[in-house]
């Protein structure tokens, strides 16, 4: 299944080939900077991360990390960023 088919199947209460994964499409599904830096270093992608919430230290995951982990969902916004 493609990531889209997997997510749609889960939303329609049909059995996908595996549970869809989400990382960072919202602040409550993101990672804190310290953990993300360690993950990137472990994967060999360096240690930089873009903060999206300074108070909570939540980062926006890099596309390379999302692809490497097989994450199905991606964040998007309409209009200008806030």
mmCIF file of the N, C-alpha and C atoms, coordinates in Angstrom:
data_MODEL
# 
_entry.id   MODEL 
# 
loop_
_atom_site.group_PDB 
_atom_site.id 
_atom_site.type_symbol 
_atom_site.label_atom_id 
_atom_site.label_alt_id 
_atom_site.label_comp_id 
_atom_site.label_asym_id 
_atom_site.label_entity_id 
_atom_site.label_seq_id 
_atom_site.pdbx_PDB_ins_code 
_atom_site.Cartn_x 
_atom_site.Cartn_y 
_atom_site.Cartn_z 
_atom_site.occupancy 
_atom_site.B_iso_or_equiv 
_atom_site.pdbx_formal_charge 
_atom_site.auth_seq_id 
_atom_site.auth_comp_id 
_atom_site.auth_asym_id 
_atom_site.auth_atom_id 
_atom_site.pdbx_PDB_model_num 
ATOM 1   N N  . UNK A 1 1  ? 0.835   -1.186 0.000  1.00 0.00 ? 1  UNK A N  1 
ATOM 2   C CA . UNK A 1 1  ? 0.000   0.000  0.000  1.00 0.00 ? 1  UNK A CA 1 
ATOM 3   C C  . UNK A 1 1  ? 0.881   1.251  0.000  1.00 0.00 ? 1  UNK A C  1 
ATOM 4   N N  . UNK A 1 2  ? 0.377   2.279  -0.627 1.00 0.00 ? 2  UNK A N  1 
ATOM 5   C CA . UNK A 1 2  ? 1.061   3.571  -0.551 1.00 0.00 ? 2  UNK A CA 1 
ATOM 6   C C  . UNK A 1 2  ? 0.717   4.209  0.797  1.00 0.00 ? 2  UNK A C  1 
ATOM 7   N N  . UNK A 1 3  ? 1.502   5.186  1.218  1.00 0.00 ? 3  UNK A N  1 
ATOM 8   C CA . UNK A 1 3  ? 1.159   5.863  2.472  1.00 0.00 ? 3  UNK A CA 1 
ATOM 9   C C  . UNK A 1 3  ? -0.264  6.425  2.474  1.00 0.00 ? 3  UNK A C  1 
ATOM 10  N N  . UNK A 1 4  ? -0.670  7.008  1.360  1.00 0.00 ? 4  UNK A N  1 
ATOM 11  C CA . UNK A 1 4  ? -2.026  7.567  1.281  1.00 0.00 ? 4  UNK A CA 1 
ATOM 12  C C  . UNK A 1 4  ? -3.078  6.471  1.429  1.00 0.00 ? 4  UNK A C  1 
ATOM 13  N N  . UNK A 1 5  ? -2.912  5.366  0.710  1.00 0.00 ? 5  UNK A N  1 
ATOM 14  C CA . UNK A 1 5  ? -3.864  4.258  0.803  1.00 0.00 ? 5  UNK A CA 1 
ATOM 15  C C  . UNK A 1 5  ? -3.929  3.709  2.227  1.00 0.00 ? 5  UNK A C  1 
ATOM 16  N N  . UNK A 1 6  ? -2.784  3.639  2.881  1.00 0.00 ? 6  UNK A N  1 
ATOM 17  C CA . UNK A 1 6  ? -2.707  3.137  4.251  1.00 0.00 ? 6  UNK A CA 1 
ATOM 18  C C  . UNK A 1 6  ? -3.492  4.029  5.211  1.00 0.00 ? 6  UNK A C  1 
ATOM 19  N N  . UNK A 1 7  ? -3.295  5.334  5.103  1.00 0.00 ? 7  UNK A N  1 
ATOM 20  C CA . UNK A 1 7  ? -3.992  6.275  5.983  1.00 0.00 ? 7  UNK A CA 1 
ATOM 21  C C  . UNK A 1 7  ? -5.488  6.267  5.707  1.00 0.00 ? 7  UNK A C  1 
ATOM 22  N N  . UNK A 1 8  ? -5.865  6.289  4.433  1.00 0.00 ? 8  UNK A N  1 
ATOM 23  C CA . UNK A 1 8  ? -7.295  6.271  4.075  1.00 0.00 ? 8  UNK A CA 1 
ATOM 24  C C  . UNK A 1 8  ? -7.947  4.988  4.565  1.00 0.00 ? 8  UNK A C  1 
ATOM 25  N N  . UNK A 1 9  ? -7.286  3.858  4.400  1.00 0.00 ? 9  UNK A N  1 
ATOM 26  C CA . UNK A 1 9  ? -7.843  2.585  4.876  1.00 0.00 ? 9  UNK A CA 1 
ATOM 27  C C  . UNK A 1 9  ? -8.082  2.634  6.382  1.00 0.00 ? 9  UNK A C  1 
ATOM 28  N N  . UNK A 1 10 ? -7.124  3.161  7.121  1.00 0.00 ? 10 UNK A N  1 
ATOM 29  C CA . UNK A 1 10 ? -7.285  3.250  8.577  1.00 0.00 ? 10 UNK A CA 1 
ATOM 30  C C  . UNK A 1 10 ? -8.430  4.190  8.944  1.00 0.00 ? 10 UNK A C  1 
ATOM 31  N N  . UNK A 1 11 ? -8.537  5.321  8.253  1.00 0.00 ? 11 UNK A N  1 
ATOM 32  C CA . UNK A 1 11 ? -9.619  6.268  8.531  1.00 0.00 ? 11 UNK A CA 1 
ATOM 33  C C  . UNK A 1 11 ? -10.983 5.685  8.204  1.00 0.00 ? 11 UNK A C  1 
ATOM 34  N N  . UNK A 1 12 ? -11.039 4.795  7.208  1.00 0.00 ? 12 UNK A N  1 
ATOM 35  C CA . UNK A 1 12 ? -12.294 4.149  6.818  1.00 0.00 ? 12 UNK A CA 1 
ATOM 36  C C  . UNK A 1 12 ? -12.537 2.845  7.581  1.00 0.00 ? 12 UNK A C  1 
ATOM 37  N N  . UNK A 1 13 ? -11.743 2.587  8.595  1.00 0.00 ? 13 UNK A N  1 
ATOM 38  C CA . UNK A 1 13 ? -11.869 1.397  9.440  1.00 0.00 ? 13 UNK A CA 1 
ATOM 39  C C  . UNK A 1 13 ? -11.702 0.103  8.653  1.00 0.00 ? 13 UNK A C  1 
ATOM 40  N N  . UNK A 1 14 ? -10.862 0.161  7.621  1.00 0.00 ? 14 UNK A N  1 
ATOM 41  C CA . UNK A 1 14 ? -10.462 -1.041 6.900  1.00 0.00 ? 14 UNK A CA 1 
ATOM 42  C C  . UNK A 1 14 ? -9.052  -1.397 7.365  1.00 0.00 ? 14 UNK A C  1 
ATOM 43  N N  . UNK A 1 15 ? -8.656  -2.640 7.198  1.00 0.00 ? 15 UNK A N  1 
ATOM 44  C CA . UNK A 1 15 ? -7.345  -3.085 7.680  1.00 0.00 ? 15 UNK A CA 1 
ATOM 45  C C  . UNK A 1 15 ? -6.245  -2.703 6.690  1.00 0.00 ? 15 UNK A C  1 
ATOM 46  N N  . UNK A 1 16 ? -5.348  -1.784 7.071  1.00 0.00 ? 16 UNK A N  1 
ATOM 47  C CA . UNK A 1 16 ? -4.201  -1.482 6.211  1.00 0.00 ? 16 UNK A CA 1 
ATOM 48  C C  . UNK A 1 16 ? -3.150  -2.587 6.358  1.00 0.00 ? 16 UNK A C  1 
ATOM 49  N N  . UNK A 1 17 ? -2.120  -2.549 5.514  1.00 0.00 ? 17 UNK A N  1 
ATOM 50  C CA . UNK A 1 17 ? -1.065  -3.553 5.602  1.00 0.00 ? 17 UNK A CA 1 
ATOM 51  C C  . UNK A 1 17 ? -0.234  -3.412 6.872  1.00 0.00 ? 17 UNK A C  1 
ATOM 52  N N  . UNK A 1 18 ? -0.206  -2.220 7.438  1.00 0.00 ? 18 UNK A N  1 
ATOM 53  C CA . UNK A 1 18 ? 0.424   -1.958 8.735  1.00 0.00 ? 18 UNK A CA 1 
ATOM 54  C C  . UNK A 1 18 ? -0.180  -0.681 9.303  1.00 0.00 ? 18 UNK A C  1 
ATOM 55  N N  . UNK A 1 19 ? 0.076   -0.421 10.551 1.00 0.00 ? 19 UNK A N  1 
ATOM 56  C CA . UNK A 1 19 ? -0.450  0.781  11.191 1.00 0.00 ? 19 UNK A CA 1 
ATOM 57  C C  . UNK A 1 19 ? 0.229   2.005  10.572 1.00 0.00 ? 19 UNK A C  1 
ATOM 58  N N  . UNK A 1 20 ? -0.544  3.010  10.131 1.00 0.00 ? 20 UNK A N  1 
ATOM 59  C CA . UNK A 1 20 ? 0.067   4.221  9.586  1.00 0.00 ? 20 UNK A CA 1 
ATOM 60  C C  . UNK A 1 20 ? 0.886   4.942  10.655 1.00 0.00 ? 20 UNK A C  1 
ATOM 61  N N  . UNK A 1 21 ? 2.009   5.486  10.239 1.00 0.00 ? 21 UNK A N  1 
ATOM 62  C CA . UNK A 1 21 ? 2.877   6.207  11.169 1.00 0.00 ? 21 UNK A CA 1 
ATOM 63  C C  . UNK A 1 21 ? 2.786   7.707  10.937 1.00 0.00 ? 21 UNK A C  1 
ATOM 64  N N  . UNK A 1 22 ? 2.831   8.449  12.040 1.00 0.00 ? 22 UNK A N  1 
ATOM 65  C CA . UNK A 1 22 ? 2.812   9.911  12.002 1.00 0.00 ? 22 UNK A CA 1 
ATOM 66  C C  . UNK A 1 22 ? 3.922   10.409 12.911 1.00 0.00 ? 22 UNK A C  1 
ATOM 67  N N  . UNK A 1 23 ? 4.685   11.359 12.426 1.00 0.00 ? 23 UNK A N  1 
ATOM 68  C CA . UNK A 1 23 ? 5.720   11.987 13.249 1.00 0.00 ? 23 UNK A CA 1 
ATOM 69  C C  . UNK A 1 23 ? 5.828   13.440 12.826 1.00 0.00 ? 23 UNK A C  1 
ATOM 70  N N  . UNK A 1 24 ? 5.314   14.324 13.660 1.00 0.00 ? 24 UNK A N  1 
ATOM 71  C CA . UNK A 1 24 ? 5.493   15.745 13.432 1.00 0.00 ? 24 UNK A CA 1 
ATOM 72  C C  . UNK A 1 24 ? 4.465   16.455 12.579 1.00 0.00 ? 24 UNK A C  1 
ATOM 73  N N  . UNK A 1 25 ? 3.318   15.828 12.303 1.00 0.00 ? 25 UNK A N  1 
ATOM 74  C CA . UNK A 1 25 ? 2.313   16.565 11.536 1.00 0.00 ? 25 UNK A CA 1 
ATOM 75  C C  . UNK A 1 25 ? 1.617   17.603 12.402 1.00 0.00 ? 25 UNK A C  1 
ATOM 76  N N  . UNK A 1 26 ? 1.724   17.459 13.702 1.00 0.00 ? 26 UNK A N  1 
ATOM 77  C CA . UNK A 1 26 ? 1.195   18.426 14.663 1.00 0.00 ? 26 UNK A CA 1 
ATOM 78  C C  . UNK A 1 26 ? 2.173   18.487 15.827 1.00 0.00 ? 26 UNK A C  1 
ATOM 79  N N  . UNK A 1 27 ? 2.072   19.525 16.618 1.00 0.00 ? 27 UNK A N  1 
ATOM 80  C CA . UNK A 1 27 ? 3.011   19.657 17.741 1.00 0.00 ? 27 UNK A CA 1 
ATOM 81  C C  . UNK A 1 27 ? 2.899   18.505 18.727 1.00 0.00 ? 27 UNK A C  1 
ATOM 82  N N  . UNK A 1 28 ? 1.705   17.936 18.882 1.00 0.00 ? 28 UNK A N  1 
ATOM 83  C CA . UNK A 1 28 ? 1.541   16.840 19.834 1.00 0.00 ? 28 UNK A CA 1 
ATOM 84  C C  . UNK A 1 28 ? 2.002   15.499 19.274 1.00 0.00 ? 28 UNK A C  1 
ATOM 85  N N  . UNK A 1 29 ? 2.379   15.425 18.001 1.00 0.00 ? 29 UNK A N  1 
ATOM 86  C CA . UNK A 1 29 ? 2.937   14.191 17.438 1.00 0.00 ? 29 UNK A CA 1 
ATOM 87  C C  . UNK A 1 29 ? 4.411   14.356 17.089 1.00 0.00 ? 29 UNK A C  1 
ATOM 88  N N  . UNK A 1 30 ? 5.002   15.453 17.523 1.00 0.00 ? 30 UNK A N  1 
ATOM 89  C CA . UNK A 1 30 ? 6.396   15.722 17.208 1.00 0.00 ? 30 UNK A CA 1 
ATOM 90  C C  . UNK A 1 30 ? 7.356   15.145 18.222 1.00 0.00 ? 30 UNK A C  1 
ATOM 91  N N  . UNK A 1 31 ? 8.620   15.519 18.086 1.00 0.00 ? 31 UNK A N  1 
ATOM 92  C CA . UNK A 1 31 ? 9.670   15.086 19.006 1.00 0.00 ? 31 UNK A CA 1 
ATOM 93  C C  . UNK A 1 31 ? 10.311  16.310 19.624 1.00 0.00 ? 31 UNK A C  1 
ATOM 94  N N  . UNK A 1 32 ? 10.751  16.150 20.863 1.00 0.00 ? 32 UNK A N  1 
ATOM 95  C CA . UNK A 1 32 ? 11.479  17.240 21.497 1.00 0.00 ? 32 UNK A CA 1 
ATOM 96  C C  . UNK A 1 32 ? 12.899  17.276 20.937 1.00 0.00 ? 32 UNK A C  1 
ATOM 97  N N  . UNK A 1 33 ? 13.499  18.462 20.979 1.00 0.00 ? 33 UNK A N  1 
ATOM 98  C CA . UNK A 1 33 ? 14.788  18.702 20.326 1.00 0.00 ? 33 UNK A CA 1 
ATOM 99  C C  . UNK A 1 33 ? 15.872  17.724 20.769 1.00 0.00 ? 33 UNK A C  1 
ATOM 100 N N  . UNK A 1 34 ? 15.994  17.462 22.071 1.00 0.00 ? 34 UNK A N  1 
ATOM 101 C CA . UNK A 1 34 ? 17.047  16.574 22.551 1.00 0.00 ? 34 UNK A CA 1 
ATOM 102 C C  . UNK A 1 34 ? 16.958  15.174 21.966 1.00 0.00 ? 34 UNK A C  1 
ATOM 103 N N  . UNK A 1 35 ? 15.767  14.596 21.981 1.00 0.00 ? 35 UNK A N  1 
ATOM 104 C CA . UNK A 1 35 ? 15.564  13.248 21.434 1.00 0.00 ? 35 UNK A CA 1 
ATOM 105 C C  . UNK A 1 35 ? 15.780  13.238 19.931 1.00 0.00 ? 35 UNK A C  1 
ATOM 106 N N  . UNK A 1 36 ? 15.304  14.278 19.242 1.00 0.00 ? 36 UNK A N  1 
ATOM 107 C CA . UNK A 1 36 ? 15.452  14.349 17.790 1.00 0.00 ? 36 UNK A CA 1 
ATOM 108 C C  . UNK A 1 36 ? 16.914  14.467 17.385 1.00 0.00 ? 36 UNK A C  1 
ATOM 109 N N  . UNK A 1 37 ? 17.678  15.269 18.112 1.00 0.00 ? 37 UNK A N  1 
ATOM 110 C CA . UNK A 1 37 ? 19.105  15.410 17.813 1.00 0.00 ? 37 UNK A CA 1 
ATOM 111 C C  . UNK A 1 37 ? 19.828  14.077 17.979 1.00 0.00 ? 37 UNK A C  1 
ATOM 112 N N  . UNK A 1 38 ? 19.481  13.320 19.021 1.00 0.00 ? 38 UNK A N  1 
ATOM 113 C CA . UNK A 1 38 ? 20.092  12.006 19.223 1.00 0.00 ? 38 UNK A CA 1 
ATOM 114 C C  . UNK A 1 38 ? 19.700  11.033 18.118 1.00 0.00 ? 38 UNK A C  1 
ATOM 115 N N  . UNK A 1 39 ? 18.426  11.078 17.680 1.00 0.00 ? 39 UNK A N  1 
ATOM 116 C CA . UNK A 1 39 ? 17.969  10.214 16.588 1.00 0.00 ? 39 UNK A CA 1 
ATOM 117 C C  . UNK A 1 39 ? 18.717  10.541 15.304 1.00 0.00 ? 39 UNK A C  1 
ATOM 118 N N  . UNK A 1 40 ? 18.815  11.823 14.964 1.00 0.00 ? 40 UNK A N  1 
ATOM 119 C CA . UNK A 1 40 ? 19.521  12.221 13.737 1.00 0.00 ? 40 UNK A CA 1 
ATOM 120 C C  . UNK A 1 40 ? 20.982  11.803 13.787 1.00 0.00 ? 40 UNK A C  1 
ATOM 121 N N  . UNK A 1 41 ? 21.619  11.971 14.936 1.00 0.00 ? 41 UNK A N  1 
ATOM 122 C CA . UNK A 1 41 ? 23.019  11.575 15.076 1.00 0.00 ? 41 UNK A CA 1 
ATOM 123 C C  . UNK A 1 41 ? 23.163  10.060 14.902 1.00 0.00 ? 41 UNK A C  1 
ATOM 124 N N  . UNK A 1 42 ? 22.234  9.299  15.491 1.00 0.00 ? 42 UNK A N  1 
ATOM 125 C CA . UNK A 1 42 ? 22.266  7.838  15.377 1.00 0.00 ? 42 UNK A CA 1 
ATOM 126 C C  . UNK A 1 42 ? 22.093  7.394  13.921 1.00 0.00 ? 42 UNK A C  1 
ATOM 127 N N  . UNK A 1 43 ? 21.228  8.082  13.183 1.00 0.00 ? 43 UNK A N  1 
ATOM 128 C CA . UNK A 1 43 ? 20.989  7.739  11.783 1.00 0.00 ? 43 UNK A CA 1 
ATOM 129 C C  . UNK A 1 43 ? 22.071  8.278  10.850 1.00 0.00 ? 43 UNK A C  1 
ATOM 130 N N  . UNK A 1 44 ? 22.962  9.127  11.377 1.00 0.00 ? 44 UNK A N  1 
ATOM 131 C CA . UNK A 1 44 ? 24.025  9.695  10.561 1.00 0.00 ? 44 UNK A CA 1 
ATOM 132 C C  . UNK A 1 44 ? 23.595  10.908 9.764  1.00 0.00 ? 44 UNK A C  1 
ATOM 133 N N  . UNK A 1 45 ? 22.534  11.591 10.189 1.00 0.00 ? 45 UNK A N  1 
ATOM 134 C CA . UNK A 1 45 ? 22.024  12.770 9.485  1.00 0.00 ? 45 UNK A CA 1 
ATOM 135 C C  . UNK A 1 45 ? 22.439  14.071 10.149 1.00 0.00 ? 45 UNK A C  1 
ATOM 136 N N  . UNK A 1 46 ? 23.380  14.039 11.082 1.00 0.00 ? 46 UNK A N  1 
ATOM 137 C CA . UNK A 1 46 ? 23.770  15.250 11.797 1.00 0.00 ? 46 UNK A CA 1 
ATOM 138 C C  . UNK A 1 46 ? 22.863  15.470 13.000 1.00 0.00 ? 46 UNK A C  1 
ATOM 139 N N  . UNK A 1 47 ? 22.957  16.626 13.615 1.00 0.00 ? 47 UNK A N  1 
ATOM 140 C CA . UNK A 1 47 ? 22.190  16.855 14.847 1.00 0.00 ? 47 UNK A CA 1 
ATOM 141 C C  . UNK A 1 47 ? 21.284  18.078 14.778 1.00 0.00 ? 47 UNK A C  1 
ATOM 142 N N  . UNK A 1 48 ? 21.139  18.715 13.633 1.00 0.00 ? 48 UNK A N  1 
ATOM 143 C CA . UNK A 1 48 ? 20.337  19.931 13.537 1.00 0.00 ? 48 UNK A CA 1 
ATOM 144 C C  . UNK A 1 48 ? 18.846  19.611 13.426 1.00 0.00 ? 48 UNK A C  1 
ATOM 145 N N  . UNK A 1 49 ? 18.041  20.470 14.005 1.00 0.00 ? 49 UNK A N  1 
ATOM 146 C CA . UNK A 1 49 ? 16.602  20.356 13.893 1.00 0.00 ? 49 UNK A CA 1 
ATOM 147 C C  . UNK A 1 49 ? 15.988  21.741 13.908 1.00 0.00 ? 49 UNK A C  1 
ATOM 148 N N  . UNK A 1 50 ? 14.855  21.918 13.230 1.00 0.00 ? 50 UNK A N  1 
ATOM 149 C CA . UNK A 1 50 ? 14.173  23.202 13.175 1.00 0.00 ? 50 UNK A CA 1 
ATOM 150 C C  . UNK A 1 50 ? 13.093  23.250 14.243 1.00 0.00 ? 50 UNK A C  1 
ATOM 151 N N  . UNK A 1 51 ? 13.232  24.155 15.201 1.00 0.00 ? 51 UNK A N  1 
ATOM 152 C CA . UNK A 1 51 ? 12.232  24.287 16.261 1.00 0.00 ? 51 UNK A CA 1 
ATOM 153 C C  . UNK A 1 51 ? 10.941  24.877 15.701 1.00 0.00 ? 51 UNK A C  1 
ATOM 154 N N  . UNK A 1 52 ? 9.822   24.265 16.056 1.00 0.00 ? 52 UNK A N  1 
ATOM 155 C CA . UNK A 1 52 ? 8.520   24.826 15.694 1.00 0.00 ? 52 UNK A CA 1 
ATOM 156 C C  . UNK A 1 52 ? 7.799   25.359 16.925 1.00 0.00 ? 52 UNK A C  1 
ATOM 157 N N  . UNK A 1 53 ? 8.273   24.967 18.104 1.00 0.00 ? 53 UNK A N  1 
ATOM 158 C CA . UNK A 1 53 ? 7.700   25.457 19.353 1.00 0.00 ? 53 UNK A CA 1 
ATOM 159 C C  . UNK A 1 53 ? 8.835   25.600 20.360 1.00 0.00 ? 53 UNK A C  1 
ATOM 160 N N  . UNK A 1 54 ? 9.257   26.834 20.567 1.00 0.00 ? 54 UNK A N  1 
ATOM 161 C CA . UNK A 1 54 ? 10.405  27.094 21.444 1.00 0.00 ? 54 UNK A CA 1 
ATOM 162 C C  . UNK A 1 54 ? 10.127  26.698 22.894 1.00 0.00 ? 54 UNK A C  1 
ATOM 163 N N  . UNK A 1 55 ? 8.928   26.967 23.386 1.00 0.00 ? 55 UNK A N  1 
ATOM 164 C CA . UNK A 1 55 ? 8.595   26.664 24.783 1.00 0.00 ? 55 UNK A CA 1 
ATOM 165 C C  . UNK A 1 55 ? 8.646   25.161 25.064 1.00 0.00 ? 55 UNK A C  1 
ATOM 166 N N  . UNK A 1 56 ? 8.102   24.365 24.156 1.00 0.00 ? 56 UNK A N  1 
ATOM 167 C CA . UNK A 1 56 ? 8.070   22.915 24.346 1.00 0.00 ? 56 UNK A CA 1 
ATOM 168 C C  . UNK A 1 56 ? 9.286   22.220 23.740 1.00 0.00 ? 56 UNK A C  1 
ATOM 169 N N  . UNK A 1 57 ? 10.112  22.967 22.994 1.00 0.00 ? 57 UNK A N  1 
ATOM 170 C CA . UNK A 1 57 ? 11.296  22.417 22.331 1.00 0.00 ? 57 UNK A CA 1 
ATOM 171 C C  . UNK A 1 57 ? 10.929  21.328 21.320 1.00 0.00 ? 57 UNK A C  1 
ATOM 172 N N  . UNK A 1 58 ? 9.835   21.531 20.575 1.00 0.00 ? 58 UNK A N  1 
ATOM 173 C CA . UNK A 1 58 ? 9.389   20.577 19.562 1.00 0.00 ? 58 UNK A CA 1 
ATOM 174 C C  . UNK A 1 58 ? 10.009  20.962 18.223 1.00 0.00 ? 58 UNK A C  1 
ATOM 175 N N  . UNK A 1 59 ? 10.490  19.964 17.488 1.00 0.00 ? 59 UNK A N  1 
ATOM 176 C CA . UNK A 1 59 ? 11.139  20.218 16.205 1.00 0.00 ? 59 UNK A CA 1 
ATOM 177 C C  . UNK A 1 59 ? 10.287  19.725 15.041 1.00 0.00 ? 59 UNK A C  1 
ATOM 178 N N  . UNK A 1 60 ? 10.547  20.275 13.863 1.00 0.00 ? 60 UNK A N  1 
ATOM 179 C CA . UNK A 1 60 ? 9.939   19.801 12.619 1.00 0.00 ? 60 UNK A CA 1 
ATOM 180 C C  . UNK A 1 60 ? 10.866  18.733 12.040 1.00 0.00 ? 60 UNK A C  1 
ATOM 181 N N  . UNK A 1 61 ? 10.416  17.492 11.909 1.00 0.00 ? 61 UNK A N  1 
ATOM 182 C CA . UNK A 1 61 ? 11.281  16.433 11.393 1.00 0.00 ? 61 UNK A CA 1 
ATOM 183 C C  . UNK A 1 61 ? 11.719  16.694 9.953  1.00 0.00 ? 61 UNK A C  1 
ATOM 184 N N  . UNK A 1 62 ? 12.945  16.329 9.656  1.00 0.00 ? 62 UNK A N  1 
ATOM 185 C CA . UNK A 1 62 ? 13.522  16.439 8.321  1.00 0.00 ? 62 UNK A CA 1 
ATOM 186 C C  . UNK A 1 62 ? 12.950  15.334 7.435  1.00 0.00 ? 62 UNK A C  1 
ATOM 187 N N  . UNK A 1 63 ? 12.762  15.628 6.161  1.00 0.00 ? 63 UNK A N  1 
ATOM 188 C CA . UNK A 1 63 ? 12.197  14.658 5.219  1.00 0.00 ? 63 UNK A CA 1 
ATOM 189 C C  . UNK A 1 63 ? 13.030  13.378 5.161  1.00 0.00 ? 63 UNK A C  1 
ATOM 190 N N  . UNK A 1 64 ? 14.360  13.495 5.259  1.00 0.00 ? 64 UNK A N  1 
ATOM 191 C CA . UNK A 1 64 ? 15.210  12.295 5.216  1.00 0.00 ? 64 UNK A CA 1 
ATOM 192 C C  . UNK A 1 64 ? 14.900  11.363 6.389  1.00 0.00 ? 64 UNK A C  1 
ATOM 193 N N  . UNK A 1 65 ? 14.662  11.929 7.555  1.00 0.00 ? 65 UNK A N  1 
ATOM 194 C CA . UNK A 1 65 ? 14.324  11.119 8.729  1.00 0.00 ? 65 UNK A CA 1 
ATOM 195 C C  . UNK A 1 65 ? 12.966  10.452 8.521  1.00 0.00 ? 65 UNK A C  1 
ATOM 196 N N  . UNK A 1 66 ? 11.990  11.215 8.034  1.00 0.00 ? 66 UNK A N  1 
ATOM 197 C CA . UNK A 1 66 ? 10.652  10.667 7.804  1.00 0.00 ? 66 UNK A CA 1 
ATOM 198 C C  . UNK A 1 66 ? 10.698  9.512  6.805  1.00 0.00 ? 66 UNK A C  1 
ATOM 199 N N  . UNK A 1 67 ? 11.440  9.672  5.723  1.00 0.00 ? 67 UNK A N  1 
ATOM 200 C CA . UNK A 1 67 ? 11.560  8.611  4.728  1.00 0.00 ? 67 UNK A CA 1 
ATOM 201 C C  . UNK A 1 67 ? 12.266  7.392  5.302  1.00 0.00 ? 67 UNK A C  1 
ATOM 202 N N  . UNK A 1 68 ? 13.334  7.629  6.051  1.00 0.00 ? 68 UNK A N  1 
ATOM 203 C CA . UNK A 1 68 ? 14.097  6.523  6.633  1.00 0.00 ? 68 UNK A CA 1 
ATOM 204 C C  . UNK A 1 68 ? 13.237  5.690  7.580  1.00 0.00 ? 68 UNK A C  1 
ATOM 205 N N  . UNK A 1 69 ? 12.386  6.337  8.361  1.00 0.00 ? 69 UNK A N  1 
ATOM 206 C CA . UNK A 1 69 ? 11.534  5.644  9.325  1.00 0.00 ? 69 UNK A CA 1 
ATOM 207 C C  . UNK A 1 69 ? 10.246  5.101  8.708  1.00 0.00 ? 69 UNK A C  1 
ATOM 208 N N  . UNK A 1 70 ? 9.961   5.449  7.458  1.00 0.00 ? 70 UNK A N  1 
ATOM 209 C CA . UNK A 1 70 ? 8.742   4.977  6.807  1.00 0.00 ? 70 UNK A CA 1 
ATOM 210 C C  . UNK A 1 70 ? 7.488   5.656  7.313  1.00 0.00 ? 70 UNK A C  1 
ATOM 211 N N  . UNK A 1 71 ? 7.603   6.926  7.676  1.00 0.00 ? 71 UNK A N  1 
ATOM 212 C CA . UNK A 1 71 ? 6.463   7.680  8.192  1.00 0.00 ? 71 UNK A CA 1 
ATOM 213 C C  . UNK A 1 71 ? 5.490   7.959  7.045  1.00 0.00 ? 71 UNK A C  1 
ATOM 214 N N  . UNK A 1 72 ? 4.205   7.745  7.275  1.00 0.00 ? 72 UNK A N  1 
ATOM 215 C CA . UNK A 1 72 ? 3.192   7.870  6.229  1.00 0.00 ? 72 UNK A CA 1 
ATOM 216 C C  . UNK A 1 72 ? 2.628   9.273  6.066  1.00 0.00 ? 72 UNK A C  1 
ATOM 217 N N  . UNK A 1 73 ? 2.532   10.038 7.133  1.00 0.00 ? 73 UNK A N  1 
ATOM 218 C CA . UNK A 1 73 ? 1.872   11.344 7.102  1.00 0.00 ? 73 UNK A CA 1 
ATOM 219 C C  . UNK A 1 73 ? 2.905   12.467 7.000  1.00 0.00 ? 73 UNK A C  1 
ATOM 220 N N  . UNK A 1 74 ? 2.509   13.571 6.381  1.00 0.00 ? 74 UNK A N  1 
ATOM 221 C CA . UNK A 1 74 ? 3.354   14.753 6.271  1.00 0.00 ? 74 UNK A CA 1 
ATOM 222 C C  . UNK A 1 74 ? 2.560   15.972 6.707  1.00 0.00 ? 74 UNK A C  1 
ATOM 223 N N  . UNK A 1 75 ? 3.258   16.907 7.332  1.00 0.00 ? 75 UNK A N  1 
ATOM 224 C CA . UNK A 1 75 ? 2.627   18.152 7.744  1.00 0.00 ? 75 UNK A CA 1 
ATOM 225 C C  . UNK A 1 75 ? 2.481   19.080 6.539  1.00 0.00 ? 75 UNK A C  1 
ATOM 226 N N  . UNK A 1 76 ? 1.435   19.849 6.536  1.00 0.00 ? 76 UNK A N  1 
ATOM 227 C CA . UNK A 1 76 ? 1.253   20.870 5.496  1.00 0.00 ? 76 UNK A CA 1 
ATOM 228 C C  . UNK A 1 76 ? 0.465   22.010 6.093  1.00 0.00 ? 76 UNK A C  1 
ATOM 229 N N  . UNK A 1 77 ? 0.572   23.163 5.462  1.00 0.00 ? 77 UNK A N  1 
ATOM 230 C CA . UNK A 1 77 ? -0.217  24.309 5.903  1.00 0.00 ? 77 UNK A CA 1 
ATOM 231 C C  . UNK A 1 77 ? -0.712  25.041 4.679  1.00 0.00 ? 77 UNK A C  1 
ATOM 232 N N  . UNK A 1 78 ? -1.814  25.710 4.835  1.00 0.00 ? 78 UNK A N  1 
ATOM 233 C CA . UNK A 1 78 ? -2.397  26.477 3.747  1.00 0.00 ? 78 UNK A CA 1 
ATOM 234 C C  . UNK A 1 78 ? -2.140  27.944 4.019  1.00 0.00 ? 78 UNK A C  1 
ATOM 235 N N  . UNK A 1 79 ? -1.716  28.672 3.025  1.00 0.00 ? 79 UNK A N  1 
ATOM 236 C CA . UNK A 1 79 ? -1.449  30.089 3.196  1.00 0.00 ? 79 UNK A CA 1 
ATOM 237 C C  . UNK A 1 79 ? -0.046  30.334 3.718  1.00 0.00 ? 79 UNK A C  1 
ATOM 238 N N  . UNK A 1 80 ? 0.131   31.468 4.364  1.00 0.00 ? 80 UNK A N  1 
ATOM 239 C CA . UNK A 1 80 ? 1.451   31.832 4.861  1.00 0.00 ? 80 UNK A CA 1 
ATOM 240 C C  . UNK A 1 80 ? 1.715   31.180 6.214  1.00 0.00 ? 80 UNK A C  1 
ATOM 241 N N  . UNK A 1 81 ? 2.971   30.823 6.483  1.00 0.00 ? 81 UNK A N  1 
ATOM 242 C CA . UNK A 1 81 ? 3.280   30.206 7.784  1.00 0.00 ? 81 UNK A CA 1 
ATOM 243 C C  . UNK A 1 81 ? 3.098   31.203 8.927  1.00 0.00 ? 81 UNK A C  1 
ATOM 244 N N  . UNK A 1 82 ? 2.697   30.698 10.101 1.00 0.00 ? 82 UNK A N  1 
ATOM 245 C CA . UNK A 1 82 ? 2.505   31.601 11.229 1.00 0.00 ? 82 UNK A CA 1 
ATOM 246 C C  . UNK A 1 82 ? 3.708   31.702 12.094 1.00 0.00 ? 82 UNK A C  1 
# 
